[in-house]
Amino acid sequence: SGAGANAEYMGEGFNVVCCLCVCALARTRVSRCYSNEAPSTAPPLEDMNDSRHDLTVAVAVKPDDRRRLSRLDSFDDRLDITLFSRWRQYRIYVRRFLDSRPVEIFLLVMVLLYAIKVFIDLATSDSPLDTDVQAALDTVDFAILSFFLAELLLRLGAFGKTYLADWWNIFDGAIVIASFILGLITVSASSLVVLRLMRVIFRLLRVVVIFRKVSESNRTLHRIRKVTDYAIRSPVERVIEILNYAQSLKGMNHSVKDDLNWCIEVIASNKLHDPVIDSNFNNNNRRNGRAFLEDLELEAWVDQVSGRVTKRSVNGRRGSTTVSRVSVRKSFNGNSSSHEDLMDQFSTEPIESVFDKVDSISFDIFEFRDVCAGDELVIMGFKLFEKFRLFSKFSINSSRLVNFLREIQLGYRETNPYHNATHAADVAQTTAYIMTTGKLAEKAKMSDLEIMGMLLAAIIHDFEHPGFNNPFHIKTKHPLAIRYNDKSVLESHHVAASFAVLLKEECNFMQHMADDRYRSIRENIVALVMATDMANHFQELGIFRGKLNLPDFANLEKKDDRQLVFDIALHASDVSNPAKPLPIYAQWVDRVMNEFFLQGDQEKRLNLPVSMFMDRDTASINKCQVGFMDVIVQPLFVAFHSFLPDIDPFINNIASNKTHFQALLEQENLRSNSNSTSATVEPKSPALPTVTVPVISSRPQEGASPASDSTSNSTQEIELKQRTASPVNGNANGS
């Protein structure tokens, strides 16, 4: 009202200030009454800025709650509670009012008018304007300041102490209030020199306020533009828009704004599932005496698993690895063998005695390999198909399936210490264990087609693996890396080459399958095998952890959710060696480290940087295994266990194996420290492990007999010797 009145009425503007003071005292009275009489019914006043309490307060103190109000001792108590309830509701309404679009647009117009007025004042400070013009400008200035003061008081009442947590808000409020009071005084005393000087000073300070207001107005315009934009947008854009809006709210703490900035940056740059090293966790490990990895080593682990290749020139040279498949045995001609004949052949007493433990965590794949005489993958695949009754359910030709399995087994290099047919059979058995004993098939209500897809994916997941990893193929510009554009190079080849085998007439046991079923199982197998790429580990694990927080995820009603769980199951089976009993795990340690060292040797020959833990002269086996469990295996199985509680034995084995290798690592560090402080310099013995294996690029000749293959495979057993024998279980040292 005073904005458009004459100067005499504006002189009574002190009445407005008095009214505001009365309102503040009334608010204090209501707050005191509430805090004294009803501390147990709602949160303290300083916490009322949290919107989470809105519903709680509204329900607890709503006026029509007669039974609750009747329990209060006096009318004053009931009045205090009712007043507080209404005040709380008013605060909510005021917040919504201030955040509404009409109010934001109105304040934006006021900011523009105020900017024009301030710049006019600065431009005419040396040459005074006409008295009437100056009076009109003063009136406009006073009116705009009145709106700003009203906004300030409304926000202070709506947001409370949170609004004052930002020092810029305090500064803006002080300038607005001082300018408002100065405007009241200068209307009747404009001739005073001191007041004129103060007015000039506040003009300069108002410039700062203008820049603040303009900044807020830009965010307002951005939000308004977003609201009126009906173009097709992704959910990510909507999330970023919400975060930007939250960041612009009044009273937001600076640290919270920084966190929101970080969230926006991570989401906008598509780094939501990238691994981040938790320095606090590593510091806790140091305090607990478990400093097995420094930050740089942990970062190197993450880089290696994520497939981040060091960009160095390799002088155009390419590695000598090949993925050409040479048959070790002649393809099995199953046309003359019935299903019963094959069952008899694959069900001898030694085989059955070992296979009976297939649903046990203690199943020994190496014992199974020995009793199968080198046909462990063929027999494992056949017997698992029989176990899940897939022959009868899909009318599978047994002879064609055996032909397919034998061709796949031939594609696994026996010269690979780790990625061979034994590893494939082990992954297939572990996958079956998760589906049966782990009750994945029961919980996910897996169809027969999904079960067969899981088994086939486990069988073929490393088909024709050359013994070198994806980063090596990328660094050496291998033809496979060129063909698959450096993306999941080996995994793409595994699944493509396996389906090429399946399409052979003598191997195509799916020839009578309906097209829709074939497309479904092929899609499932391709996704499963691609999920075994370690470069996708952190992203898949991050997505899986996020899904676990969704209430409807456990039902697995969505196709993508089902595929994600199956991907995690196969990936867990692929890296499940540390989840097995120590005697079995120790044998896998020997094999994987020797394959690592063979790649390291090849990298040295090609003048490439040697990958982490692949230099036989410097690598620590114990540190490698502890890091592998800490960074990869344990987080994966813990997350999977939260979804599938029946895999408890895996969790227990990981914990015990980790303790075992940590003890070995501590002894290794003690020996290393004692050697470094010793005054006597002894000749250096060979670095930690020594390897004796055939050259990996050579393949056995076609036509070799199963007996000779078994003998050849047994001579390739790898012995890893520590520099000094450890008193702890010798199996972990490969002895």
N, C-alpha and C positions, 0 to 999 in steps of 0.2 A: 504493500500500500504506500509505503513511504517513498518508493522509487519514483512514482509519478506525481508526488505531491510537491507543494511549494517549499521554499527554503525554511520557512518558519516551522512547518510540520516536521521537516527532516531534522530540525534541531532537537525534536523529541525522540530521536532514534535511540536515546539511552533507555527508553522504555522497552525496546526490543531486547536489549542486553539484559535488563532486569528480568524479563519474562524467561529468557533462556537460563538465567541463573536459578530461577524458581524450578524450572523443569529439571535441571541437574540435581537440585536438592531432593526433589521428589523421587528421582531415580535412585539416589543414594538411600533414601528412606525405604523404598521397596526392597532394594538389595539387602539392606541390613535386616529387615523383617524376615526375609526369606532365609538368610544365612543363620539367623538366631533360632528360628522356630521349626524349620523343616530341613535339617541337614541330611536326612536319610532318604528323602524322596527324589532327589535330583542331584546332579553334579554341582560342584562349587561354581560361583559366579565367574571366576577367571577361566573356567573351562567351557563356559556357555557359548564361546565362539565356535566350538566344534559342532558342525552340523549333524554329527552322529547323535547328538543328544536331543535334536529337535523333537523326534517322535516320542522319545522317552518322557520328556517334560510335558508335552501336550497330553499324553495319556495319563500321566501321574497326577496332574493338577487341573485337569479340565473342570470347568465350573459345574457341570451336571453330574459329577461324581459325588452323589449325595452321601453315600455310606462313608466315604473317606472324610468328607468335610464334617460330618456329624461326630466323628471321633475327636475332633479338636476341642480344646477346653473352652474357648471363648469366641465371641463374635470377631474380636480383633484378629485372632489367629486365622480364622476363616477368611477374613477380609485380606490379610497379608498374602495368603496363598493365592487367593483369587486375583489380586493385583499383580502378583508375580507372573501368574499364568498369562494374563492379558499382556503384560509387558513383554514376555517372551514371544508371544504370538506377533506382537507389533514389530519386534526386531526381525522376525522372519519375513514379515510383509515388506518391511523397509528394504531388506537385502534384495528381495525380488524386484522391488520397485526401482532401486538404483541400478540393477543389472538389466533392466528392460530396455528394449531398443528405442522407444520414444525418449526416455530420459537420456540415454547416451547421445542421441542425435541432438537433443536440446542443449546438453552441455557442450557438445562440439561446436554448435553455433555460438554459444557464449564465449568459448575460448577464442574463436576467430574475431568476434567483436572486441574482446578484451585485448587481443594482440594489436588490432588496429588502433585502439585507444592509447595503449602504451607507446606505440611508435609515433603517434601524433604528438604525445607529450614530449617525447625525446626530441623530435624534430623542431618543435616550437619553444623549446626551453629558453633560447636566447632572444626570441622575438615574441612577446606575449600576444595572444589573440584578442579579439574583441571581447568585451565583458559578457555579452549575451551568449556568444559562441562558447566561451570558456565555461560559463555556467551550465550550458547544455551538455558539454563534454563531462563536466564534473558530475552532473546528474546521471549520465550514462555509466560513468565509472562507478558511482555509488551503487547503482542498480545491479551491475554485474557482480560487484563485490558482495552484494547481499545474497545473490544466488550462490556464489562460491562459499560464502559463510554457511548458508543453509545446507549445501551439499556436505561441507565439512562436519557440521553437527549431526547430520543424518548418518553419515558413515561412522562417526565416532559412537553414536548410539547403537548402530546396527552391528558393528564389528568389535566394539569394546577395546580392550587393551591390545588386541592383536593389531589394530590399525596403528597404534602408537609404537609398535615394534620397529617400524621402518622410520629411520631418521629423516628421510626425505618428506614423509608425511607430516612430521612435526615441523619441519622447516616451512613447508607450504602453508600449514595452518597458522604458524606464527606470522608470516608475511600477510596472509589474507586478513587475519584479525587486526593486526597493527594498521594495515591500510584502511580497513573499515573504520576503525576508531579515529584514525587521522582524518578520514573524509568527513566524519561527523564534526570534528573540531574546526576544520578549515572552512566549512560552510559559513561560519559566523566570525572567524578570525583569520581570514586569508591574508591580512596585511602584515602578519608577524613574520619577521625575517627567519626566525628559527624554524617555524613551521614550514616555510618555503624550502629551507635547506633539507629538512627531514623528508619533504615531499620528493625532492630530487633523488635523495638516497633510496627511497622506497621505489621510485621509478626504476632504478637500476636493479634492485632486488626483484622487482616484478618481472623483469626480463627472464630471470632464472625460472620463476614460476611459469612463465609462458612456455619456455622450452619443455618443462615437465608436462604441462598440459597438452602441448602439441604432440609429444611422444605418446601420451595416453590416447590422444585423439587418433593417431595413426593406427594404433592397435584396434580402436573402435571401428574405424573405417574398414580395416582388414576383416574384422568379424562380420560387419554388416555385408560386405561384399561376398564373403563366404556363404552367409545365410541366403542371399538372394541368387546365388549361383547354383543352377540346377543341372550343371554338366555331370556326366558320369564320373564318379570318384571312387577310389579304393578305400577299404576300411583303414588303411594306414594313414591316409590323408585326414580322415575323420579323427583318428586318435591324436595326430599331431595338432589338429585344430583345437581339440579339447585341451590338450596340454598348454598350448599357447594362450588359450582363454584363462586357464587356471593360473598361468604365470602372470597375467595382467590384473588379477584380482587385487584389490586394495588390502593392505596389511600383510602381504605375503613376505615371509622371512627371507632374507638374502640367501641363506644356505639352502632353503627349499627351492628358491628360484634357480640356484646353480644346479641342484639335482634335476629339476625339470628340464633345464637346458641340456644336461647330459642325456636324459631320456629322449628328448627330441632328436639329438644328434645321432644316438644309437639307432633309433627307429628309422630316421630318414636315410641313413647310410647303409641300411640293411645288414646291420651287425648284431641283430638281436640275439643270435645263438652262437656268436663267436666266443671262444673260451677266454676268460679273464683270470689272470693269476691273482689269487687272494693272498696278499702279503701278510694280513693278520693271521691267516691259518698257518702260513709258513713260520711266522714268528712264534706262534704257539708250539709248533713242532720243535723249534729250537729250544724253547724253554723246557719242553718235555724230554729233551735229549734225543730227539729223533731227527736230527738235521742231516738227512740222507741226501738232500738235494739243495743246492743253492738256487737262487732265483734264476740265474742264467741257465742252469741245467734244466730247471723246470720249464723255462721258456723254450729251450731246445726240444724238450719232450713234446710240448704242445705243437711246436712248428713241425716236428717230424710226423706226428699223428695227423695233423691237418693237411699234410702234403705240401707245405710251403717250401718250394725249391729255391736254394741259394742261386742267385743269378750270377753265374760266372761263365766266362767263355771257355768252350771246350774245343776250340780250334776246328770246329766242324767235324770232329771225329765222332763216330757212332759206336756204341757198345757192340760186342760180338755175340750178344745173346740172341737166340732164335727161339721161336715158339713152334717150329715145325714138329709135327707129331710122327714118331716112328713106332710102330707096333712092336712090343716086346714079345707078344705071343700071337699066334694066328687067331683070327676072329673065330669065336665059338659058333659052330654051326648047330643051332638049336632046332632045326627043322625035324630032325629025327628023334628028338627027346620030348617026352611028354612032361606035363607038370609033375606027375608022380615020380618020374625018373629024376627030375631035377631036385625034388624034395629029398629023395633018398641020397642023392649025391651031396647035398648041402646040409644033411642032418646026421652026420656021423656022430658017434658018441663024444669024441673030443670037442667037436664044434658045439654040440648041444650043451655040454657041461659048462662051457664058457658063456654061450649065448643066453643061458638061463638067467644070468645076472644082468641082462641088458637094461632092466628097469632099476638098477642099483647105481648109486653114486660111485661105488667102488669097482665098476666094470673096468677090466684091464684090456685096453685095446691092443697092447703089445702081445699079450698072451693070445688074444683072438687072432692076431696076424700070424702068429706061429702055427696055430692049429689049422689055419686056413691055407697054409703053404703059399702065401703071397696073393691069394685071391680074396683078401679081406673086404675089399670094397664091393665086389660082385656078390659075395655071400651076405654081407651086411645089408645091402640094398634089397636082395631077393627076400631075405627072411623078415625084414621090416615090412615089405609089401604084404607078405603072408600074415604077419602079426596084426596088421590093421585091416586084413581081409580085402585088400584092394583088388586082388585078382578077380574075385567073384563079383565085386561091386561094379567094376568097369569092364568086365569081360576081357581082361588083358591076356594077350598071348604070352605065355611064360617064356618061350624060346626067344621071341623077339626082345623081351625085356632083358634077358640074360645077355643077348648079343649087344644091346645098348650099354648095359652096365660094364661089360668087358671092354668095349671100345672106350668108354669113359675111363676105366681103370688104366688102359694102355696109355691114355693121354697124360696121366700123372707121371712125371719124371721120377724114376726110382733113384736117380742120382741126387735129387733134391733131399737134403737132410731133413727138411721140415715139410715143405709143401709137396707132399706125395700122397699116394692112395691111402696110406695109414691115417694121415690127417683128415682126409675126406671121410673115411669110415668113422673116425672118432667124432667128427662134427655131426654126421648123420645119427650116430647113437645118442649123442647129447641132445640133439633136437627131439628125438623120440622120447628121451627121458623127460624133457620139459613138458611135452604134450601129455604124457601119461602120469608119471609120478608127480611132476610139477603141476598137473591138472590144468594145463593151458587149454587142451582140447575141450575139457568139461566147462571151464569158465567162459571161454569164448564161443562155446557151442559150434566148434569147427565142423564144417562140412567135410565129407570124404574127399571132395576135390581139393579143398584147402590143405588137408592132411597130406595128400599125395604131392601137392605143390611144395610143401615144406620139405618133405623127404627128398624130392628130386633136386630142389635148390641146394640142400646140404650136400648132396652127392656131387653135383657139378660145380660147386661154387669156386673151386680153384683149378678147374680143368685146363691143362696145358700151361700151368704156371711155370715160368722159366727159372724161378729161384731168385729173381731180382724184383724190387718193389716198383711202384708207379713212379716215384720221383726219379729213380735211376733211368727209367725209360724216357722220361721227359728231358732229363739233363743230357742224355746221349742222343736225343732226336731220333729215337727208334721209330721204325715204320709204323708200329702199332700206336705210338703216341701221336704221330702225324695223322693216322687214319681216324683216331677217336678224339682228335683235337685236345689232347692233354687232359681229358675229363674221364675219370674212372677207366683208365686205359685197360688194365688187366681184367677188371670185372666185365667190361663190355666184351672183351674177347672170350672170356670164360663162357658167358651165356650164349654168344653168337656161335661159337664153335660147337658147343654142346647141342644146340638145336640143328646145326648142320649134320651132326651124327644122327640125331633123332629122325631126320627126314630120309635117311637111307632106308630102302625097302626092308632089308633084313633086320633093321633096328627099330622100326617105327611101330612100337607097341600101342600107339594112340591112333592108328589109322582108322579105326571104326568109331572114334569119338566124335560126337556132334560138334559142329563148327563153333557154336556159342560156348561150349565147354572148353574146347581147345583154346579159343581166344582168352577165356577167363584164366585158365591155368597158366598159359604162356605169360599173360600180363602179371600174374602173381609171382611166377618164377623170376622174371626179369627184374621186378622190383626188389625181390628178396636178395638176389645175387648182387645187385647194385648197392644194396644197403650194407654189404660187407666191406665196402671201400672205407678204410680208416679215415680218409679225408672228410667223410661225412659224419664221423663219430660224434663230435661235439654238437653239431647242429641237430642230429637226430635225438641225442640225449636231452638237449635243451627243450626240443619240442615235446618229447615224451614227458619230461618233468612238468612242463606247463599243462599238458593235458591231464595229468594226474589230479590237478586242482579243480577240474571241471566235474560237477556232480553226475553228469550223464555219461562220462567217459567209460566208467566201469561196465556199462551195459554193452559197449561195442556195437551199437546199432548202426553207426555210420561206416561206410566202406573205407574211408581214409583212416579212421581210428583202428579198424581191424588190421589193415595193412601195416600200420605203424607198429602195432603190438607184435605182429608176425616178424617184421623186420628186426625189431629189438631182440626177439627170441633167437633168430638165426645169428645175428651179430654176436649175441652173448655166447652162443654155442661155439662160434668161431674163435673167440678169445677166452675160452673156458678153461684153458690149461691150469691157471692158478687156482681154479675152483675145484680141482680134482685132488685126491689124496696125494700126499707128498711123494711117495715112491713113483707114481705115474707122472706127476708134475715135473719131477727132477729129470726124467728122461726127455721130456719135451724141452726143458731148458737147454740140455746139451744140443739137441737138434736145432733149435731156433738160433742159438748163438753161433753155431758153426755155419749156418746159412748166412747169418749176418756177416761173419768174417769173410766168407767167400765173396760177398758183394763188396766189402771193404777192400779186399785184394784187387778186385777188378777196377774199383774206383781209383786206386793208387796207380794201376797200370795205365789208366786213361788220363792221369793227372787231374782228376776231379777231386773236389773236397770230400773227404771221407765222411759218410753219414755217422750220426751219433750212435755210439755203442757198436760200431762195425769195424773199428780199428783193433785188430787182434793184439797190437802192441800196447795199447793204452786202456782198452775197455775194461770195466769192472762188471763182471757178471752179476754179482750180488746187487750192486747199485742199479743195474739195468732192470732186474726183476722187481726190486722194491719200488722203483719208479713206475714200472709198468702196472703194478697192482694199485699204487696210490693214485695215479693220474687217469688210468683207463679202466681197469677191471673192477675195482671196488666201487667207484661211483656208478658204473653201469649196473652192476648186480644189486646194489642197494636200491636203486630206483626201480629195477625190475621186481625186486622182492616186495616192494610196497604195493605192487600190483598183483603179484603172484606169491603169496606167503609160503606156499608149499615148497619153495626152492631153498629152504633153510640150510640144507647140507652144503650148498654152494657158499653161502655166506660164512659158515663156520670154517670151511676149508680155506677160504681166502684169508681169514683172520689168522689161522694157525700157520699157514704158509708164509704170510707176511712177517709174522713174528720170527719164524725160522730164518728167513733171509736177512732180516734186520740184525739178528744176532751174528750171522756170518759177516755182514757188512761192518759191524762194530769191531769184530776181531780183525778184519782186514784193515780197518783204519788204524787200529792199535799197532799192528805189525808195520804198517806204512810209517807211522809216527816214530816208532822205535828205530826203524831203519834209517830214517832221515836224521835222527839225533845221535846215531852211533858214530863214534870216532873212527872206527875201522871201516874202511871202504872195501866192500866185497865185490867180486865180479857180478855183474847184473845177469840174473837168470832170465830166460824168456818171459815175455809179458804174460799176464794172467793165464789166458787159455791157450793151448796149442791144439791145432786141428789136423786130422789126417783123414782126407776124403779124396775120392777121385775127382778129376776135372769135371766141372758141372756141365760144360758144353758138350761132352760126349754122351752118346746114348747107347744102350745095349742093342745088339743087332737083332733083327727080326728072326724069329724062329727059335729063340732060346727057350729051354724047357723050364717049367715051374720050379723044378728042384734047383737048377742052376741059378734061377733068379733069386730064390730064397737064400742060397748060399752067398750070392753076390751081395744081396742086401745085408746079410749078417756081417759080412766083412767091412761094410761101410759104417758100422757102429762107431760113433764118435766119442772120443774120450777127452774130457775137459779136465785139466789138472790145475789146481790152485798152486801158487808159488810155494805155499806151505800148507800141508794137509790140515784141515779144520777138524777139531774134536767133535763138532756137531755132526749130526747125521750125514754120513758120507754120500748118500744118494743125491743130495743137493749139489755136490761137487762133481757129479757125473761119474763117480767111481762105481 
